[in-house]
Amino acid sequence: MGGAPPAGTLALRGLALLLLFQVAGEGLARGFGLPIPGPVVGLVLLLPGLPWAALRTPIAAAADLLLAHLSLLFVPVGVGVITHLALVSRYGVQLLVVIVLSTWIGLAVTALVMRFLLRSDGSRNDREPSDV
């Protein structure tokens, strides 16, 4: 029985790896007093290891599992909004403005980066095969 592990085992291994990177990032962020959240530091630590299949495969299985149940992850947000309804009613307009502006800025940055990447990719495809 030397085949690949079952999908459930692979997803659990991936979740454990994600949590391990999150804890490592949290430890580094707190230990060095970084102004960056620990999970972001953990993701930066994870990036260099993603080309390695032994790390990428279980994390991809965990990502598929999380994406399949993404709607459940919105329940805590909904509970938080209802819990703090007084704050939402007090600062609702400001929150709406910030959400809309940050969404537009994110879309604009994404579009500019994609435009840059497509332009640089197009210049590579224009070369002759003998030039490569």
Residue pairs with C-beta under 8 A, 6 or more apart in sequence:
4 10
5 13
7 61
10 57
10 58
10 61
10 62
11 58
11 61
11 62
11 64
11 65
12 62
13 58
13 61
13 62
14 57
14 58
14 59
14 60
14 61
14 62
14 63
14 65
15 62
15 65
17 55
17 58
17 59
17 62
18 42
18 46
18 59
18 62
21 42
21 43
21 45
21 46
22 38
22 39
22 42
23 38
23 42
24 41
24 42
24 45
25 38
25 39
25 40
25 41
25 42
25 43
25 44
25 45
26 38
26 39
26 41
26 42
27 38
28 34
28 38
28 41
28 45
29 36
29 37
29 38
29 41
30 38
34 41
46 55
46 59
49 55
49 56
50 56
50 59
66 73
81 88
88 95
